[in-house]
Amino acid sequence: MGGIAGYEAWRWIFIIEGLATTVIGGLSEFWIVDWPETAKFITNEERALLVQRLSLDSGLAQMGRLDKRAARRVFLDWKIYCGTL
């Protein structure tokens, strides 16, 4: 593909890889399931088991809302700042 549209072959590699990644990423929004409750490919028994395991794994953690208390906890967590060094 060297010389097509004025680009060298190595540039086409990045263009094609970038396009493939973008298309697959866009399609994954509709393909990947967020939670077991919305999955259509598992049985009711599997769904109940997954919900139980997720509740045991998450413990007291709350997902889905960011209030002032949660934001304060995030910004005051020392691990956030150590990870950026």
Secondary structure, DSSP 8 states (H G I E B T S, - for coil): -TTGGG--HHHHHHHHHHHHHHHHHHHHHHHS-SSGGG-SSS-HHHHHHHHHHHHHHHTT---S---HHHHHHHHT-HHHHHHT-
